[in-house]
Each structure stands twice: as C-alpha cells, then as structure tokens.
Amino acid sequence: MEKVLIIATSLAEDSRSQILARKFAAHLAEQDISYELVDLRDLNLPLAGKTESWEGAEIVALRKTILASSHIIFSVPIYCYDVNAAAKNVIELAGRCFIKKIVGFLCTAGGHNSYMSVMGLANHLMIDFRSVIVPRFVYVVTSDWTDETTLNPEIEDRLKLLVVDMQSIQVT
C-alpha cells in the first residue's frame, strides 16, 4: 500500500464513526503504513448539484488527496439503512478520482439490520469508477463498544484484518 486515505464522513460532534476512523489510523501507524485522515467536519464542502459545487478550493484539494492515495477507507455512520449523505456527496463531488482505487469501509450503526448498507455506495464505486472494493468491511453496532471510546477486542481484531486484506489487493 502506497498511501491510505481515511475519509471520516460523520458531521456529528460525538461521532463513533469518527472514533473508529482514528482507531483504524492507529492500526496503520503501528505498521508504518502511510495514511492521511480527512475529517469532513473540518471542511466546508458544498452539496453537489450547482455548477460551482465542483470548483471550490476544498473539493479541489480533496480530489488531489484522493488521487495521491492508493487505498481509500470511508468511515461512515449508517442512517436509515444507508451511509450518510456526506459520504455520498464526496462521491458526487470527486467521483472520477476513485477510478482504480482500492476502497474499504468502516461503519457504525445502532443495530445489526443495516449490515449491507454500504452496498449501494460500493456498487456505485465499482460500476461507475472501476474502484476495487475490499470484501471485508468493519461494521460496528452500539453493543460493540465497551464504553464511549473503547471497542470490544473482536472488533479491534477486525480492524487489523481489514489492514491485512487491503495490503493483499493491488490494482495495476
């Protein structure tokens, strides 16, 4: 893996998917894997739709960061059986930048019923941009946290396995 970009998409202050993104970053750091974490709360991205939406300085910078990365991780909250709108907006604003990128997912949700929620986004990335989706993704529910910031050991192990799986996939 040349460089991993983690896109933490939750806009909530007390977001568990933001915590999950940082835990994953720690696993990458432990293995001396180059990464960058982009927290969408720190950006003022426009909503896709207007002509000028694609021209703002922050989205241009994010596109450059995506293009410079070999692997992308979306850390997303699940709302109403789908990834949050901010994650989908990134795809709308920077879609072509995901061509031939290896993409994985970290998900947080309230319960087990939304396990397949990333598939719509994954299908979009595969079909429209030829992204390669890592078949293992980490799905964390409320009961997987032992407190506000600590995960069960089984979930920590899944984060490590995601790193291993990402390393085994290369796109030429």
N, C-alpha and C positions, 0 to 999 in steps of 0.2 A: 504494500500500500504506500503510495507516494504521500498523499495528504488526505485526511478525513475532515470533512466539513460537517459539523453538527448544527442543524437549524432547529433551535428551540422555539416552537411556534405559539406557545400559550402566551396570552397577553395578561393573564391574571397575576396579581402580586404574589399570592401564596400558592403558586402552581407546583403540583407534584411532577408534572412532565418537565418542568424546568430543573427540578432537583434531579430527576432521572437523567437528563442530559448531562448534568455536571458529574454524576456518578459514572456515566459512560466515559466521559472525558478523562476522569481519573484512571480508569482501566487502560485507556490508550496511553496516557502519560507513564503509567507503570511499565509499559512495554516500549517506551521511547518511540511511539508512533506519532508522527507529526499530525497535528489537528488544529482546527480553529472552531470556536463555538460562537455562533451568531444568535443572539437573543433578540427576537423580534420586538420585545418591549423597548429595546434601545433604538429602534428605527422608526421612522415615520413614513412607512410605505403607503402609497396611495392605493385605493381599490382599483383593480383593473377595470377598464371599460372606456375611459376617456383617452383620446389620443395622447395627451400629455402624461398619462399614467406611466408609460414606458420610458419616459425621458428624464425622470427625476434623478438627482445625484445619488441618492441612497440605493435605488434599484440598480443603477448602473454599477455602483461599487459592489453590490451583492452579486450581480451577474459575473463580474470579474473574479470574485471569490469562488463562486461555483465552478467557473471554467478552470480555475487553478487547482481544483480538487479532483482526486481520482475517485473518491468514495464520499457519498453523502448519507447522513443519518438525519431523518426527520424525527424529532421528539415531539409528539402530538398528544393533546388531550382528545378524548372521544366524547363528543356531544351528540345526542340523538342518533346513535348508531352510525356516526360518520366522524372523520377527522375534522378539526376545527376549520373555520373559514379562512383564518390567517394562513394556514398551510396551503390550502387550495389557491389562495391569492398569490403566493410565492410562485406556484407553478404557472399561473396565468401570466405573471409579470416576467418570468425568467425561463419559460418553458424550453426553448431551444438550447439553453445552457446545460440541460440534463441529458443531451444526446450522448450515448455511450458511457454514461456514468453508472457506477455501481451504487445502488440505493438500498438502504435498510431503514427499519422503523423501530422506534421506541414508543410505546403507547401507555397512557394511563386512563383508566376508566373506573366508573363506580361499581360495575359488576361484570360478570363473565359473558353476558349475552351479546356484547359488541365485538367479540373476538375477531371477526372478519371485516371490521370496519375500514381497514386500510386498503382493502382490495380495489375499491373504486379508484383511489389515487394511484395505487400500484399499476392497475390496468392502463390508466391514462399515461403514466410514465413509460410503460412498456410499449404500448401500441403507437403513441404519438411521437415519442422521443427515443425509442430503442434503448431505454435505460435497462440495466440488468438488475433485477430485484433479488436481494438476498432472501432466500426462502425461510430463514429463521428470523422472526422478529420478536421483540420482548413486549409482552402485554401484561401490565401490572394493574391489579384491582386494589380497592381500598384495604382489603384484608391482607395484602402482601406487604404492608408497611407495619413495622413493629412500633413505630412512633412517627412523628411528623416528618422525620428525615432519614429513617433507617429502614432498609429493606430486609425481608427475610433472606437468609443465606441462599436459598434456592434461586431467588431472583438475581442475586449477585452473580451466581454461577452462570445464569442465562446471559447476563451481560458479557461475561468472559467468553462464552461460546459464540456470541454474536461477533466479537472481535476475531475469533479464530475463523469463523465462516467467511467473514469479509476478506480476510487475508488470503483465503483459498480461491477467491474469484478474481480473475483478471480479464480485462477487455482489451483486445488489440485492434 
